[in-house]
Amino acid sequence: MEIVLVIAIVLAVAGGGGFFIWKRVQKPKETPTFYYHCECKRKLRYEARQANHKGICPVCRRQFTFPAVAVAGGKRRS
């Protein structure tokens, strides 16, 4: 009985470790990057999910809203 429990624990740990390694090896999803130019001429990078959200320039500390982005290749509604 004890040996079955030890084998089950070893398999669970090995499976969990294997899953963790598999997730780490996968390439991250590439998201398009956009740029916003602050009034102080700083070029700030943002992703589409950040559009219409507020931000603060790390240089001049001005508040701004990231502009909306147009999605290329989208379907048009009639």
C-alpha atoms as a printed R data frame, in Angstrom:
   type eleno elety resid chain resno       x      y       z
1  ATOM     1    CA   MET     A     1   0.000  0.000   0.000
2  ATOM     2    CA   GLU     A     2   2.805  2.401   0.886
3  ATOM     3    CA   ILE     A     3   4.645  1.714  -2.347
4  ATOM     4    CA   VAL     A     4   1.528  2.599  -4.378
5  ATOM     5    CA   LEU     A     5   1.247  5.901  -2.519
6  ATOM     6    CA   VAL     A     6   4.929  6.725  -3.147
7  ATOM     7    CA   ILE     A     7   4.574  5.887  -6.854
8  ATOM     8    CA   ALA     A     8   1.450  8.062  -7.107
9  ATOM     9    CA   ILE     A     9   3.246 11.005  -5.477
10 ATOM    10    CA   VAL     A    10   6.289 10.603  -7.739
11 ATOM    11    CA   LEU     A    11   4.085 10.485 -10.846
12 ATOM    12    CA   ALA     A    12   2.131 13.558  -9.734
13 ATOM    13    CA   VAL     A    13   5.315 15.547  -9.097
14 ATOM    14    CA   ALA     A    14   6.857 14.402 -12.397
15 ATOM    15    CA   GLY     A    15   3.685 15.267 -14.305
16 ATOM    16    CA   GLY     A    16   3.470 18.694 -12.696
17 ATOM    17    CA   GLY     A    17   7.135 19.361 -13.406
18 ATOM    18    CA   GLY     A    18   6.743 18.218 -16.991
19 ATOM    19    CA   PHE     A    19   3.758 20.501 -17.489
20 ATOM    20    CA   PHE     A    20   5.682 23.451 -16.033
21 ATOM    21    CA   ILE     A    21   8.638 22.826 -18.350
22 ATOM    22    CA   TRP     A    22   6.320 22.401 -21.363
23 ATOM    23    CA   LYS     A    23   4.631 25.767 -20.642
24 ATOM    24    CA   ARG     A    24   8.001 27.511 -20.229
25 ATOM    25    CA   VAL     A    25   9.308 26.168 -23.546
26 ATOM    26    CA   GLN     A    26   6.291 27.369 -25.559
27 ATOM    27    CA   LYS     A    27   6.794 30.588 -27.484
28 ATOM    28    CA   PRO     A    28   4.745 33.486 -26.135
29 ATOM    29    CA   LYS     A    29   1.942 34.787 -28.320
30 ATOM    30    CA   GLU     A    30   3.114 37.718 -30.351
31 ATOM    31    CA   THR     A    31   0.941 40.766 -29.879
32 ATOM    32    CA   PRO     A    32   1.232 43.776 -32.143
33 ATOM    33    CA   THR     A    33   3.106 46.702 -30.647
34 ATOM    34    CA   PHE     A    34   2.067 50.318 -31.135
35 ATOM    35    CA   TYR     A    35   3.826 53.550 -30.249
36 ATOM    36    CA   TYR     A    36   2.615 56.772 -28.680
37 ATOM    37    CA   HIS     A    37   4.722 59.934 -28.889
38 ATOM    38    CA   CYS     A    38   4.452 62.067 -25.755
39 ATOM    39    CA   GLU     A    39   4.690 65.867 -25.897
40 ATOM    40    CA   CYS     A    40   8.218 65.597 -24.457
41 ATOM    41    CA   LYS     A    41   9.194 63.552 -27.563
42 ATOM    42    CA   ARG     A    42   9.412 60.284 -25.615
43 ATOM    43    CA   LYS     A    43   8.346 57.249 -27.679
44 ATOM    44    CA   LEU     A    44   6.167 54.966 -25.534
45 ATOM    45    CA   ARG     A    45   5.336 51.391 -26.511
46 ATOM    46    CA   TYR     A    46   1.895 49.876 -25.854
47 ATOM    47    CA   GLU     A    47  -0.214 46.895 -26.868
48 ATOM    48    CA   ALA     A    48  -3.706 46.884 -28.392
49 ATOM    49    CA   ARG     A    49  -5.266 45.859 -25.076
50 ATOM    50    CA   GLN     A    50  -3.995 49.117 -23.556
51 ATOM    51    CA   ALA     A    51  -5.813 51.315 -26.095
52 ATOM    52    CA   ASN     A    52  -8.162 53.894 -24.517
53 ATOM    53    CA   HIS     A    53  -6.485 53.389 -21.124
54 ATOM    54    CA   LYS     A    54  -4.694 56.106 -19.211
55 ATOM    55    CA   GLY     A    55  -0.936 56.247 -18.877
56 ATOM    56    CA   ILE     A    56   1.791 58.478 -17.434
57 ATOM    57    CA   CYS     A    57   4.981 59.385 -19.250
58 ATOM    58    CA   PRO     A    58   7.973 58.192 -17.189
59 ATOM    59    CA   VAL     A    59  10.018 61.236 -18.251
60 ATOM    60    CA   CYS     A    60   7.736 64.284 -17.979
61 ATOM    61    CA   ARG     A    61   4.998 62.691 -15.777
62 ATOM    62    CA   ARG     A    62   2.194 63.939 -18.061
63 ATOM    63    CA   GLN     A    63  -1.019 61.934 -18.083
64 ATOM    64    CA   PHE     A    64  -2.439 60.796 -21.422
65 ATOM    65    CA   THR     A    65  -4.730 58.195 -22.945
66 ATOM    66    CA   PHE     A    66  -3.321 55.647 -25.354
67 ATOM    67    CA   PRO     A    67  -5.080 56.114 -28.714
68 ATOM    68    CA   ALA     A    68  -7.402 53.486 -30.160
69 ATOM    69    CA   VAL     A    69  -5.860 51.213 -32.760
70 ATOM    70    CA   ALA     A    70  -7.357 50.160 -36.064
71 ATOM    71    CA   VAL     A    71  -7.401 46.407 -36.614
72 ATOM    72    CA   ALA     A    72  -6.273 45.513 -40.120
73 ATOM    73    CA   GLY     A    73  -8.141 42.840 -42.036
74 ATOM    74    CA   GLY     A    74 -11.286 43.026 -39.929
75 ATOM    75    CA   LYS     A    75 -14.739 42.372 -41.365
76 ATOM    76    CA   ARG     A    76 -16.861 45.376 -42.201
77 ATOM    77    CA   ARG     A    77 -20.434 45.579 -41.027
78 ATOM    78    CA   SER     A    78 -23.049 46.798 -43.465
